């Protein structure tokens, strides 16, 4: 069927219906045993632009102002319906990526953001999984991904704050999405060296902690379950959120001003030692009381350590944590230490710094011991060596330098 | 909760919404709105769509409520209105994290509505329910934003000229942000914004602050040249377009046009005058501004204009414009209003300012006074009180005449009515000034506390009087055209009562004189001035209606008081001048009014005899009956002494108790006692003469002297005689007096003798025949007592001081009666005869010649005939006393011819010649 015929047929319908029809046609065009030809791809893209997103005027072929928010909502409804009805993951991902896979269209990205956010609201697993694939394919730290994630955060952690339970349950229904989502989130916060340190909002931190804590394999899920991609496409490697989370946990003691936290600490914080932790891994699973941010980070740290243990792979090279990524902690810690020195405080006496270094040491030790680290490990150890003096860290570095 | 079931219900909502919206009508609007609100909460991502739908609902609702008549304004009738009422509170309560979405949506919706409905008046639009809800929402959400976002939103609104009203409305929440931004707009747009913003008092303050900032920025030395060039023309332009800006600008003009401000402004003006942007900055623009500004500003401008000619012409232009404008009575000129509000400042400036200021302000005040009579009155009052030189008085004259003659052509029929009205105002002004001056006199002044009173410090009332006097002088000189109608004179005449009252107040000796006030100063100068005011006023009733009885009484009493105060003046010149003024006043008052005369005479005599007797050398008529000036021992008291006389004291009406024991309350009479003084107080003293002059001045005019003297006689009798019995004209038998009325006679004699005033007055009465007749009781009392005394003193104390007194009294009695023509020809020479007689002879003469004659020829006015000239007299030729009354005299002379012979021919020869 030629392009003009297709268009001619589709033009018989008005907007919401034509989009629905267009999706079916695209499915017919793209999904098959063999990879679609370039021509087929072009036709699909044309149809998508004209009938799905209405970016091109039907008569003149010029670019239009697009669709109104209400039409967007209709479109999103149709897409949702289509995706939910799709039985084949590959088909679903193929259509999804061809709809939103383009790098350039800000308008489509906006619609995608709304779609993703609504899928989160409605706990629509098929859509979320598709979004997870999209995140992975776009790269979790790409600007589009970050934009999408920011939108979701704003919608669900600032505007609507009453849906925490729904969000927590996502870890079970759409772990791939959650994993990629966390990876992107860790890119957003605590990342700039200079200026104000942007900290994640508390409810986001709570949800992430509960996700990671309740499901140690969550972080690895994107890697464990390979995405069902259209034939002929190149799968992108999934990046686990572990390195980012280690960042957070390590830097949290430095950045959180404990005095400013208004929540009163009722229970004295008990520092959990690694040995104890191994003996009682589910010590604090059912915590109903609200935790302070510091406590949350502590809990998250524990959860990350658990996840690292779960990240051990019995065959194949380690994929969980990039050594380079871990080494990136160095400058943050050193900047803080530098400030301390400026103020004339001894590094050994600063509890926060020591706490930070302890956490780094713990994480590195667990990661190395479980064979989760890939990349240049000796570089990592060298970078760690430049950090301020810490007993645990020193022991770990010595141990591992000998083994290499 | 099972996530699966929840998700399905949510998508059901979503589906319903999408389906509903595609088949939108007014019926399903509330339903859809409910779903939309739900979606908003649970599907934040759907907010754009939901808000778009809400915008549609708002548009519908605006349409509905614009087409709706008042009566069917029931919310439930229409779905979209109902929806709006649901949406409003929901969107307001979403919280700060939603505000960044809601606020811009609200603003663009307002702009949409405003643009679509730009053909509908703002007021109608604003009063519709949906728009109000929308504005509330906007305001609410704007307050939740942080300042950057807020500024962005407001900038967004300012971009559209159709919704300037909305900016004004919403800007009330954030005037500090809106006002400076609006100033950056072109004048027309800024005007619209300010017009709406200014209904809010708080916002107005910010507008003012923004304007002042802008102005100061503009005249700052270091500001950028091109920027500064634009600002002032812009402000003037804006002011001419927007009342609000004008008001704001003028309210703060004190800040903007301070001294330094003016200086810098001048320099800026000088350097920029020729640039094109300044073309509009002519005098007209500035005058328009000034016209609305406060008068304090004008003060600044005026004082500044002394140095700068160009402003001077400006000023003239302004005044002309004002005068022209006020021709239209319905116009309200802010400058005048403010001048009225700050009239006290303006008036003060009148006194202290330079010439230009004074005359300009006078013109302003004329305009103000013309519209506001109360200001007219208080201006007059103020200037009368505080003017200290001729210039300011001249300004007062100018204001008075200017106000009266303003806008009234001379041939207008209602000119009389109007001048009458103004005359009333002037009168009120004069009265207020008087009252206020008197009040100010009782206020505590700093200079007294600091003890820095200038030597020639005058009371406020004094200054007031001096001003009035000067004005009256101008008026009377007839050389001042403005005063030809005698406005001041008439006003003063109309307020005579108060001025009289003031004089009375200040002249009274019992006046309260609070410390540290003007009232503690010597009051006499003030009194003199007040008297002069009264003196200069016409009270005859020829030029104005004659003063009422009340007024006359007040002024007469005041004048009498003043007269006596003047008698006590130390400085002779002041004293004489004051007395003269008082006399003139009395004359003026009495000449037309018998009532005034009666009052004046009585007051004068009473006061002179009973209150001021010491001034005339008199002793108190009534012996000290109230207080004893020393403690008396028991055996000194008359009552005890008299008991020693045994039975004598028991006789009633007996003279012994008095003659030999003394005066009750004073113990035994002391021979030649120092406290009695020796002899009779003299008549011929300055004060006495002055008083007589005053009395006489009350009797001026046609037959006034006789009438006056008559009443003086009657008054004397009334005042001296202790009771009304025996006050008649006839003289009884001499024995009768001895038996019945001797105590009374003694008392009267004493009273009369001790009172120089009474005696002097008696003499005056005697001169004005037949007035003396009416004082016959007094003469009788003297005669009777003389008889008794002489009889008692026979041969005993012929040379004592007492005797001398008796003789002096006799001489005076004879002189008075002779003068009054009560003793006709031969008898009249008893006066010359008396010194040569012995006591016994005197008794004889008194009884036979004086008493008996008078007894038989009752001294009555009937004896006196009135001749053609109106003079009353007794023709000696017709009233020769019969021989019975003269024989005693003749015998005595014959008996002592050697000594008294020279009188015989005078007394009897002619007589005999005639009888022969």
Contacts between the chains, C-beta under 8 A, distances in Angstrom:
chain1	res1	chain2	res2	distance
A	16	B	22	7.5
A	68	B	49	8.0
A	68	B	52	6.1
A	69	B	48	3.6
A	69	B	49	4.1
A	69	B	51	7.3
A	69	B	52	4.5
A	70	B	18	7.8
A	70	B	21	5.6
A	70	B	49	4.8
A	70	B	52	5.4
A	70	B	53	6.3
A	72	B	48	7.0
A	72	B	49	6.3
A	73	B	14	7.6
A	73	B	17	7.5
A	73	B	18	5.8
A	73	B	46	5.9
A	73	B	49	3.8
A	74	B	18	5.3
A	74	B	22	7.4
A	77	B	14	6.3
A	77	B	15	6.7
A	77	B	18	5.4
A	80	B	11	7.6
A	113	B	45	7.1
A	114	B	45	4.3
A	114	B	46	7.1
A	114	B	48	7.5
A	115	B	45	7.8
A	116	B	45	7.9
A	117	B	43	7.6
A	117	B	44	6.7
A	117	B	45	3.3
A	118	B	14	7.5
A	118	B	43	5.4
A	118	B	45	4.8
A	118	B	46	6.5
A	121	B	10	6.5
A	121	B	42	5.8
A	121	B	43	4.7
A	121	B	44	7.5
A	121	B	45	6.8
A	122	B	7	4.5
A	122	B	10	5.0
A	122	B	11	5.6
A	122	B	14	7.7
A	122	B	43	7.5
A	123	B	3	4.8
A	123	B	4	7.6
A	123	B	6	7.2
A	123	B	7	4.5
A	124	B	7	6.4
A	124	B	11	7.8
A	151	B	45	7.5
A	154	B	44	7.8
A	155	B	44	3.9
A	155	B	45	5.2
A	156	B	44	7.0
A	158	B	97	4.4
A	159	B	44	4.0
A	159	B	47	7.6
A	159	B	97	5.7
A	159	B	98	6.1
A	160	B	41	6.4
A	160	B	42	6.6
A	160	B	44	4.7
A	162	B	41	7.4
A	163	B	42	7.2
A	165	B	1	7.1
A	166	B	3	6.1
A	166	B	6	7.1
A	169	B	3	5.1
A	173	B	3	7.3
